[in-house]
């Protein structure tokens, strides 16, 4: 099945007419108005913000960026704003995994955006952006992880011969997480080179553990909404991280790693394999930024012992606060940040668009430019989004449970406790959260 037909199966909304992005957009006029916003920062996200002066020039308004932090820090800041009743800004970065916990601070975007605008988005992303029946965020781009690897390591005949002699099977790009562990141990040469890496704190490691749990056949919450991650599948999932850490196949600093750390780590040329988001693709393949440029292979995220692939997924987004003093200006800016041309800016970096037409237009552009790497990125990620992607539980308590779970995961990784004891302890605390929330 060719890419266009696979894409059609993934995308459910109707395609806009090709070339419609060339039509001039009236963003409205807001002379001398200052729009206060809080945004996620980081290597994947910054290029979009270089577009902001175009909206300012078109509208006469100015954008004041109050915060530009990684999402975990921004999440904590927004919760502090809620507690202190100090939400005096109009727009904030959000995420489908984070949104359910914020209560009613954001407007229903169906009340401030046109149906025509919303119809141009992949409707599944809008469904995941809805909380208690309200569309509280507009998806900027979607994400799911696949496995990047250094091709020369797999092409080397000596590596192929030595790996088969040690492990008894051929060295090819991995299709299972067991193979990833074997390969990582084989390639590792600490402290100069490592087989792989992983994020090790905050919701980042919770999400990685969650998707490994699912791939091992486990559940985070069972049908009765009881914590169920301290199962045999959960222990197997956590043991995978522990084994790699104990084998020195990952950097010793991984318990403190977040997304920029793993992205920059792979780009440094000192890590053989890296499970990561599409948004790093162009960075990885840019010789100005990356030592692995033109040496990158990409395969779908591997399978766990259940036969299911990892596929923790969601969408980065923007929301408008109910306290906003000019919702029309905020809606204009929100639409600008997620319009066709801005999503093309992000797609050129590998970020997965949420407007249907951008998927098609981006691939046409990559093919026309002879950019086979990004064509492959979009092919691989479109398949993962269609067949492998799943969200965490979309409940307000997800982050609260994550905050009791991730320190236990971290402790198990560095050997302070066993995987079973870590998960049992976290499950007890998570159960209390679910009882207090009224689920149990």
Secondary structure, DSSP 4 states (H G I P E B T S, - for coil): --HHHHHHHH--SPPPPTTGGGS-------TT-EEEEEEE-STTTHHHHTTHHHHHHHHS-EEEEEEEE-HHHHHHHHHHHHHHT----SEEEEETTTGGGGTT-B--GGGTS-HHHHHTB-HHHHHHTEETTEE--EEEEEE-EEEEEEHHHHH-HHHHHHHHHHHSS---S-SBHHHHHHHHHHH-BTTTBBS-----SHHHHHHHHHHHHHHTT--SB-TTS-B--SSHHHHHHHHHHHHHHHTT-S-GGGGG--HHHHHHHHHTT-BSEEEEEGGGHHHHT-TTT-TTTT-EEEEPPPB-TTSPBP-B-EEEEEEEBTT-S-HHHHHHHHHHHTSHHHHHHHHTTTPEESBHHHHHHHHHHHHHTT-HHHHHHHHHHHHHHHHT-BPPP-STTHHHHHHHHHHHHHHHHTTSS-HHHHHHHHHHHHHHHHHHTT--
